[in-house]
Amino acid sequence: MKTLAELGDLGGKRVLVRVDFNVPLEHGAVADDTRIRAALPTIERLRDGGARIVLVSHLGRPKNREPELSMRPVADRMAELLGTEVKLAPAVVGEDVRAATDELERGEVLVLENVRYEPGETKNDPDLARALAQLADVYVNDAFGTAHRAHASTEGVAHLVPEHAAGLLLEREVAGLTGVLDDPARPLVAVLGGAKVSDKIDVINRFAQLADTILIGGAMCFPFLAARGHTVGASKCAADDIELAAQTLASAEQVRARLELPRDLIVAERLADDAKAQPIDGVDVPEGMIGLDIGPATARAFGEAIRAAGTVFWNGPMGAFERAPFAAGTRAVAEAVAAAPGTTVAGGGDTIAALRRFGLADKVTHLSTGGGAALELIEGKKLPGVEALA
């Protein structure tokens, strides 16, 4: 994968940068600029090198070029962060857009309209890829969050622009995540939570071969507990997930990792801010009750394993942390990850939200911006947006 450092002199060149500016909007303004800030180092590097910068991103899932999904608020917020004018193109491609890129001065920034205004984007349409390539002398992909999609702006265009490279964010993401897989300091502990086993079975199976310990929490633990004969009450527990969990448990003796499940739980009759959280000693959920967090004994045990790790990978909360009665388990894991002396890597929207909620996001070695892309990389899949940069 070619990097920015290998591109050489970019002075005066038009650099098309695929960024991930799929940010939340409220009242016509950017509500959370985290993804925009994540791209600033690459953009500033290009500006310092005298490049003429053209940014392309999607925003939401437009069906008919809805004006409320225009990139205008993103361009406005980018201008505030850079302290300079940021222009918005009238469309994604076309003669007017090409003229706008030609008129850019060194260090100037132009944001293209929402690339998913073009129906050919998600189909990796070659005509759209060619039209995007006409806007660029150099192509840079800095959108790790979309690198697992073979779209026109992430994969197709990269093959049509001879000079191409990974941006600083994408480079850091790939290095941080592959480091967990290729040469982790031992012991390697994977902390996996979330809702469904089927969503993460490939990740579980990969870590079963690579990790020393896998800690399972969140609603994902209930199919494993059910497969071991425990009652799960009204907790989330799909039949197909139980089957997958049973297969994983059956192969436990043939894999490297030791899989640890909760030893106690927090349950309630309903999921609500004012619900009465009840700790139970053990993991058999009473009928009509819902398991909504790991219990204190589990939190202590998981924390000890995390703090003793040489490398930690965390994806998925331990419970319904958004609700105060059920946040303790996720908080305990977040604090353990933040305090761990080894390398710590965390990813996934809920995981990042939890770390930010508890004020610990800056205590993690690498905070991945790519949910699906990060998991697919961990699973061992090739990412089209990365492979195209070879």
KAJO-V663309 format. One record per pair of residues at least 4 apart in sequence whose ideal C-beta (glycine too) atoms are under 8 Angstrom apart, sorted by the first residue. I is the first residue (numbers start at 0). J is the second residue. Records with the same first field share a line. If there is no record, write none. Layout:
BEGIN
I = J, J
END
This chain:
BEGIN
0 = 164, 165, 170, 173, 385, 388, 389
1 = 5, 6, 163, 164, 165, 388, 389
2 = 6, 164, 165, 170
3 = 41, 44, 45, 139, 164, 165, 166, 167, 170
5 = 164
6 = 137, 162, 164
8 = 48
9 = 14, 45, 48, 49, 50, 137
10 = 48, 49, 50, 105
11 = 49, 50, 51, 105
12 = 50, 51, 136, 137, 162
13 = 50, 51, 53, 100, 101, 103, 134, 135, 136, 137
14 = 45, 50, 51, 52, 53, 135, 136, 137, 138, 139
15 = 53, 55, 131, 132, 134, 135, 137, 138, 139, 156, 160
16 = 38, 41, 42, 45, 52, 53, 54, 55, 138, 139, 140, 141, 166
17 = 55, 56, 138, 139, 140, 141, 142, 145, 152, 153, 156, 384
18 = 34, 38, 54, 55, 56, 141, 142, 166
19 = 34, 37, 38, 56, 141, 142, 143, 144, 145, 368, 369
20 = 34, 35, 38, 54, 56, 58, 70, 73
21 = 34, 56, 57, 58, 59, 144, 145
22 = 29, 30, 31, 32, 33, 34, 35, 58, 73
23 = 29, 30, 31
24 = 28, 29, 30, 58, 67, 72
25 = 30
27 = 67, 72
28 = 72, 75, 76
29 = 35, 72, 73, 75, 76
32 = 36, 76, 80
33 = 37, 368
34 = 38, 144, 368
35 = 39, 73, 76, 77, 80
36 = 80
37 = 168, 368
38 = 42, 141, 166, 168
39 = 43, 80, 81
40 = 44, 167, 168
41 = 45, 139, 141, 166, 167, 168
42 = 46, 52, 54, 81, 108
43 = 47, 81
44 = 48, 167
45 = 50, 52, 139
46 = 50, 52, 81, 106, 108
47 = 106
49 = 105, 106
50 = 105, 106, 137
51 = 100, 103, 104, 105, 106, 107, 109
52 = 103, 106, 107, 108, 109
53 = 100, 103, 109, 111, 134, 135
54 = 77, 108, 109, 110, 111
55 = 91, 111, 114, 131, 152
56 = 70, 73, 110, 111, 113, 114, 142
57 = 113, 114, 115, 120, 145, 152
58 = 68, 69, 70, 73, 113, 115
59 = 68, 113, 115
60 = 115
61 = 65, 68, 113, 115, 116
64 = 68, 113, 116
68 = 113, 116
69 = 87, 112, 113
70 = 74, 87, 110, 111, 112, 113
71 = 75, 87
72 = 76
73 = 77, 110
74 = 78, 85, 86, 87, 110
75 = 79, 85
76 = 80
77 = 81, 85, 108, 110
78 = 82, 83, 84, 85
81 = 85, 108
83 = 106, 107, 108
84 = 107, 108
85 = 108, 109, 110
86 = 99, 103, 107, 108, 109, 110
87 = 109, 110, 112
88 = 95, 96, 99, 100, 109, 110, 111, 112
89 = 93, 95, 96, 99, 112
90 = 95, 96, 111, 112, 116
91 = 96, 111, 112, 113, 114, 116, 117, 127, 131
92 = 96, 97, 111, 117, 127, 130, 131, 133, 134
93 = 97, 130
94 = 98
95 = 99
96 = 100, 111, 134
97 = 101, 133, 134
98 = 102
99 = 103, 109
100 = 109, 134
103 = 107, 109
111 = 134
112 = 116
114 = 120, 151, 152
115 = 120, 121
117 = 124, 127, 151
118 = 122, 124
119 = 123, 124, 126, 127, 151
120 = 124, 127, 150, 151, 152
121 = 148, 150
122 = 151
123 = 128, 149, 150, 151, 154, 155
124 = 128, 151, 155
125 = 129, 151, 155
126 = 130
127 = 131, 151, 155
128 = 132, 151, 152, 155, 156, 158, 159
129 = 133, 159
130 = 134
131 = 135, 151, 152, 155, 156, 159
132 = 138, 156, 159, 160
135 = 156, 160
136 = 160, 162
137 = 160, 162, 163, 164
138 = 156, 157, 160, 162, 163, 164
139 = 163, 164, 165, 166
140 = 146, 153, 157, 163, 164, 165, 166, 169, 384, 385, 387, 388
141 = 165, 166, 167, 168, 169
142 = 146, 153, 169, 384
143 = 168, 169, 172, 173, 367, 368, 369, 372, 373, 384
144 = 368, 369, 370, 371, 372
145 = 150, 153, 369, 372, 384
146 = 153, 169, 369, 372, 382, 383, 384, 385
147 = 369, 371, 372, 375, 376, 380, 382, 383, 384
148 = 153, 154, 383, 384
149 = 153, 154, 155, 383, 384
150 = 154, 155
151 = 155, 156
152 = 156
153 = 157, 383, 384, 387
154 = 158, 383, 384, 386, 387
155 = 159
156 = 160
157 = 163, 384, 387, 388
158 = 387
163 = 387, 388
164 = 388
165 = 169, 170, 173, 385, 388
166 = 170
167 = 171
168 = 172, 368
169 = 173, 384, 385
170 = 174
171 = 175, 365
172 = 176, 365, 367, 368, 369, 372, 373
173 = 177, 376, 385
174 = 178
175 = 179, 344, 364, 365, 367
176 = 180, 344, 346, 365, 367, 373, 376, 377
177 = 181, 376
178 = 182, 183, 342, 344
179 = 183, 187, 310, 312, 342, 344, 377
180 = 205, 209, 377, 379
183 = 187, 209, 309, 310, 342
184 = 309, 310, 341, 342
185 = 211, 309, 310
186 = 210, 211, 212, 307, 308, 309, 310
187 = 206, 209, 210, 211, 212, 308, 309, 310, 311, 312
188 = 210, 211, 212, 213, 214, 304, 305, 308, 310, 311, 312
189 = 202, 206, 210, 212, 213, 214, 256, 311, 312, 313
190 = 214, 216, 301, 305, 311, 312, 313, 314, 315, 332, 336
191 = 199, 202, 203, 206, 213, 214, 215, 216, 217, 219, 313, 314, 315
192 = 215, 216, 217, 219, 220, 314, 315, 316, 317, 318, 329, 350
193 = 198, 199, 217, 218, 219, 314, 315, 316, 347, 349
194 = 198, 217, 218, 219, 235
195 = 199, 218, 219, 235, 237, 240
196 = 200, 203, 219, 222, 223, 240, 243, 244
197 = 237, 239, 240, 243
199 = 203, 219, 314, 315, 374
200 = 204, 243, 247
201 = 205, 374, 378
202 = 206, 314, 374, 377, 378
203 = 207, 213, 215, 247
204 = 208, 247
205 = 209, 377, 378, 379
206 = 210, 213, 256, 312, 377
207 = 213, 247, 250, 254, 255, 256, 258
208 = 254, 255, 256
209 = 255, 256
210 = 255, 256, 312
211 = 255, 256, 257
212 = 256, 257, 258, 259, 304, 308
213 = 256, 257, 258, 259
214 = 259, 301, 304, 305
215 = 219, 220, 223, 258, 259, 260, 261
216 = 220, 261, 293, 297, 301, 315, 316, 317, 318, 328, 332
217 = 315, 316, 317, 318
218 = 234, 235, 236, 290
219 = 223, 240, 315
220 = 224, 260, 261, 290, 293
221 = 225, 231, 234, 235, 236, 284, 290
222 = 226, 236, 237, 240, 241, 243, 244
223 = 227, 244, 247, 248, 258, 260
224 = 229, 231, 260, 261, 282
225 = 229, 230, 231, 236, 241, 244
226 = 241, 244, 245, 248
227 = 248, 260
229 = 282, 283, 284
230 = 283, 284, 285, 286
231 = 236, 284, 290
232 = 266, 284, 285, 286, 287, 288, 289, 290
233 = 284, 286, 287, 288, 289
234 = 284, 288, 289, 290
236 = 240, 241
237 = 241
238 = 242
239 = 243
240 = 244
241 = 245
242 = 246
243 = 247
244 = 248
245 = 249
246 = 250
247 = 251, 258
248 = 258
250 = 254
251 = 258
259 = 300, 301, 304
260 = 282
261 = 282, 293, 294, 297
262 = 281, 282, 294, 296, 297, 300
263 = 278, 279, 280, 281, 282, 293, 294, 295, 296, 297
264 = 278, 279, 281, 282, 284, 290, 292, 293, 294, 297
265 = 276, 277, 278, 279, 290, 291, 292, 293, 294, 318, 324, 325, 327, 328
266 = 276, 277, 278, 279, 284, 285, 288, 289, 290, 291
267 = 274, 275, 276, 277, 288, 289, 291, 324, 325
268 = 274, 275, 287, 288, 289
269 = 274, 289
270 = 274, 289, 291, 319, 322, 325
271 = 322
272 = 322, 323, 324
274 = 291, 322, 324
275 = 324
276 = 291, 292, 324, 325
277 = 288
278 = 294, 295
279 = 283, 284, 285, 294
280 = 294
282 = 290
284 = 288, 289, 290
291 = 318, 319, 322, 324, 325
292 = 317, 318, 319, 320, 325, 326, 327, 328, 329
293 = 297, 298, 301, 317, 318, 328
294 = 298, 328
295 = 299, 327
296 = 300
297 = 301, 328
298 = 302, 317, 327, 328, 331, 332
299 = 303, 331
300 = 304
301 = 305, 317, 331, 332, 335
302 = 306, 331, 332, 334, 335
303 = 307
304 = 308
305 = 311, 332, 335, 336, 339
306 = 335, 338, 339, 340
308 = 339, 341
309 = 341, 342
310 = 341, 342, 343, 344
311 = 336, 339, 341, 342, 343, 344
312 = 344, 345, 346, 377
313 = 332, 336, 343, 344, 345, 346, 350
314 = 345, 346, 347, 350, 373, 374
315 = 347, 349, 350
316 = 320, 329, 349, 350, 353
317 = 328, 329, 331, 332
318 = 325, 326, 328, 329
319 = 325, 326
320 = 325, 326, 328, 329, 330, 349, 353, 356
321 = 326
322 = 326
326 = 330, 356
327 = 331
328 = 332
329 = 333, 353
330 = 334, 353, 357
331 = 335
332 = 336
333 = 337, 353, 354, 357, 359
334 = 338, 357, 359
335 = 339
336 = 343, 345, 354, 359, 362, 363
337 = 343, 354, 359, 362, 363
338 = 362
339 = 343
342 = 364, 365
343 = 362, 363, 364, 365
344 = 363, 364, 365, 367
345 = 350, 351, 354, 363, 365, 366, 367
346 = 350, 351, 366, 367, 368, 369, 370, 373, 374
347 = 351, 367, 370, 373, 374
348 = 352, 370
349 = 353
350 = 354
351 = 355, 360, 366
352 = 356
353 = 357
354 = 359, 360, 362, 363, 366
355 = 359, 360
359 = 363
360 = 366
367 = 373
369 = 373
370 = 374
371 = 375
372 = 376, 382, 384
373 = 377
374 = 378
375 = 380, 382
376 = 380, 382
381 = 385, 386
382 = 386
383 = 387
384 = 388
END
